[in-house]
């Protein structure tokens, strides 16, 4: 009889690189740290003429591939030779719905059809200088203007569910809602109450949404079920925790990270000033987490609004 001893090396997460788009700072991607031609610091243009700045390393998995064209010292010098592209006007293959996505989507141009990583299919019908309405990543490119092929491939056009927060909105004192799919949640069933990865409590709607909408809660992940909101909140102290919000300036599109109490819905806007700049400015909520480092400290919270336009036209 013989005994085989197998020694396995402990896996360590790979180090990748977080990059940020120079035209719209809310757009971030993770590329391989070993991408050829990357400068040690600064920025670079890819082969499609898009400019990116190097933010830092991360152990999160790669979600994009960018081929480096030229290195630059900063976004400013990169954009001088590579102006921001127009954004894409897209029509949904899943419903009667159109919206605007970034012109930096890799390999996508007017006349193309593609699926995003949420499972939805889109046709690109034109370009515009108007700002984007949502952030998605490309999953698969299809032959030009072929919704049928995309919609019938794998699992496309999933049901969209409303998830209702068990906590009150800090601005309007209502239980605010986000939109996602059960696939994006990574668990849960219609009608269920659950706690997410941040310790906040939600209720999943009993039935899917009738009207198509962009996903605002795609970053929320299912953790475990609860009987109801009251028990979930009591067990998790869920409505008084401070979070780090990623926010975007409604005019300049610059992003910041600020710390504040949980309770601002994604997409809503507020008028705030910082300790380094006392002039009140309009920002919208992009997302939140518990681990980011703040780039600004809020000095004064002036007012709340449903949209950037409402804030800017106050």
Residue pairs with C-beta under 8 A, 6 or more apart in sequence:
13 59
14 33
14 59
15 33
15 57
15 58
15 59
16 30
16 31
16 32
16 33
16 57
16 58
16 59
16 60
16 61
16 62
17 30
17 31
17 32
17 33
17 35
17 38
17 54
17 55
17 56
17 57
17 58
18 28
18 29
18 30
18 54
18 55
18 56
18 57
18 58
18 60
19 28
19 29
19 30
19 31
19 52
19 53
19 54
19 55
19 66
20 27
20 28
20 52
20 53
20 55
21 27
21 28
21 29
21 50
21 51
21 52
21 102
21 104
22 43
22 50
22 51
22 52
22 53
22 75
22 78
22 79
22 84
23 50
23 51
23 79
23 84
23 85
23 104
23 253
24 102
24 104
24 131
24 132
24 253
25 248
25 253
25 254
25 255
26 135
26 246
26 248
26 253
26 255
26 286
27 102
27 104
27 135
28 55
29 52
29 63
29 64
29 66
29 137
30 58
30 60
30 61
30 62
30 63
30 64
31 62
31 64
31 65
31 66
32 62
32 65
33 57
35 65
35 66
35 67
35 68
36 68
37 44
37 67
37 68
37 69
37 71
38 44
38 54
38 68
38 71
39 54
39 71
39 72
41 54
42 53
42 54
42 71
42 72
42 73
42 74
43 51
43 52
43 53
43 54
43 71
43 72
43 73
43 74
43 75
43 77
43 78
44 51
44 52
44 54
44 68
44 69
44 70
44 71
44 72
44 78
45 51
45 52
45 68
45 69
45 70
45 72
45 78
45 81
45 82
46 52
46 66
46 67
46 68
46 69
46 106
47 67
47 68
47 69
48 104
48 106
48 107
49 69
49 82
49 85
50 66
50 82
50 85
50 104
51 72
51 75
51 78
51 79
51 82
51 84
52 66
52 78
53 74
53 75
53 78
63 117
63 137
64 106
64 137
65 106
66 106
70 78
70 81
72 78
84 103
85 103
85 104
85 127
86 103
86 127
86 128
86 129
87 100
87 101
87 102
87 103
87 127
87 128
87 129
87 130
87 131
87 132
88 100
88 101
88 102
88 103
88 105
88 108
88 110
88 124
88 126
88 127
88 128
89 98
89 99
89 100
89 124
89 125
89 126
89 127
89 128
90 98
90 99
90 100
90 101
90 122
90 123
90 124
90 125
91 97
91 98
91 122
91 123
91 125
92 98
92 99
92 120
92 121
92 122
92 212
93 113
93 120
93 121
93 122
93 123
93 147
93 150
93 151
93 156
93 157
94 120
94 121
94 151
94 156
94 157
94 212
95 157
95 211
95 212
96 212
97 212
97 213
98 125
99 133
99 134
99 214
100 128
100 130
100 131
100 132
100 133
101 122
101 132
101 133
101 134
101 135
101 136
102 132
102 135
103 127
105 114
105 136
105 137
105 138
106 138
107 138
107 141
108 114
108 124
108 138
108 141
109 124
110 124
110 125
110 126
110 127
111 124
111 144
111 145
112 123
112 124
112 141
112 142
112 144
113 121
113 122
113 123
113 124
113 141
113 142
113 143
113 144
113 145
113 146
113 147
113 149
113 150
114 121
114 122
114 124
114 138
114 139
114 140
114 141
114 142
114 150
115 121
115 122
115 138
115 139
115 140
115 142
115 150
115 153
115 156
116 122
116 136
116 137
116 138
116 139
117 136
117 137
117 138
117 139
118 136
118 158
118 181
118 183
118 184
118 215
118 218
119 139
119 154
119 155
119 156
119 157
119 158
119 181
119 183
120 136
120 156
120 157
120 158
121 142
121 147
121 150
121 151
121 156
121 157
123 145
123 147
131 253
133 214
134 214
134 215
140 150
140 153
142 149
142 150
142 153
143 149
150 156
151 157
155 183
158 181
158 182
158 183
159 181
159 182
159 208
159 209
160 179
160 180
160 181
160 208
160 209
160 212
160 213
160 215
161 179
161 180
161 181
161 182
161 190
161 204
161 205
161 208
161 209
162 177
162 178
162 179
162 204
162 205
162 209
163 177
163 178
163 179
163 180
163 185
163 202
163 203
163 204
163 205
163 217
163 220
164 175
164 176
164 177
164 202
164 203
164 205
165 175
165 176
165 177
165 178
165 200
165 201
165 202
165 265
166 175
166 193
166 200
166 201
166 202
166 203
166 229
166 232
166 233
166 238
166 239
167 175
167 200
167 201
167 233
167 238
167 239
167 262
167 263
168 174
168 175
168 239
168 263
169 175
169 176
169 263
169 264
169 265
169 268
170 261
170 263
170 264
170 304
171 263
171 264
171 268
171 270
171 304
172 304
176 263
176 265
176 268
177 265
178 216
178 217
178 220
178 265
178 266
179 209
179 213
179 214
179 215
179 216
179 217
180 215
180 216
180 217
180 218
180 220
181 215
182 188
182 189
182 190
182 204
184 215
184 217
184 218
184 220
185 204
185 220
185 221
185 222
186 221
186 222
187 194
187 222
187 223
188 194
188 204
188 222
188 225
189 204
190 204
190 205
190 206
190 207
190 208
191 203
191 204
191 205
191 206
192 203
192 204
192 225
193 201
193 202
193 203
193 204
193 225
193 226
193 227
193 228
193 229
193 232
194 201
194 202
194 204
194 222
194 223
194 224
194 225
194 226
194 232
195 201
195 202
195 223
195 224
195 226
195 232
195 235
195 236
195 238
196 202
196 220
196 221
196 222
196 223
197 220
197 221
197 223
198 241
198 243
198 288
198 289
198 290
199 236
199 237
199 238
199 241
200 236
200 238
200 239
200 241
200 262
201 226
201 229
201 232
201 233
201 236
201 238
202 220
203 229
216 265
216 266
216 267
217 266
219 287
219 289
226 232
226 235
232 238
233 239
238 262
239 262
239 263
240 261
240 262
241 261
241 262
241 290
242 259
242 260
242 261
242 262
243 259
243 260
243 261
243 262
243 288
243 289
243 290
244 257
244 258
244 259
244 288
244 289
244 290
244 291
244 292
244 293
244 294
245 257
245 258
245 259
245 260
245 264
245 285
245 286
245 287
245 288
246 255
246 256
246 257
246 285
246 286
246 287
246 288
246 289
246 292
247 255
247 256
247 257
247 258
247 283
247 284
247 285
247 286
248 254
248 255
248 256
248 283
248 284
248 286
249 255
249 256
249 281
249 282
249 283
250 269
250 281
250 282
250 283
250 284
250 308
250 311
250 312
251 281
251 282
251 312
255 286
256 274
256 283
256 295
256 296
257 292
257 293
257 294
257 295
257 296
258 272
258 294
258 295
258 296
258 297
258 298
259 294
259 297
259 298
260 298
260 301
262 288
264 270
264 285
264 288
265 285
266 285
266 286
266 287
267 284
267 285
267 307
268 284
268 285
268 304
268 305
268 306
268 307
269 282
269 283
269 284
269 285
269 304
269 305
269 306
269 307
269 308
269 310
269 311
270 282
270 283
270 285
270 301
270 302
270 303
270 304
270 305
270 311
271 280
271 281
271 282
271 301
271 302
271 303
271 304
271 305
271 311
271 314
272 280
272 281
272 283
272 298
272 299
272 300
272 301
272 302
273 279
273 280
273 281
273 298
273 299
273 300
273 302
274 296
274 297
274 298
274 299
275 296
275 297
275 298
275 299
276 296
276 297
278 299
278 300
280 300
280 302
282 305
282 308
282 311
282 312
284 307
284 308
284 311
303 311
303 314
305 311
305 314
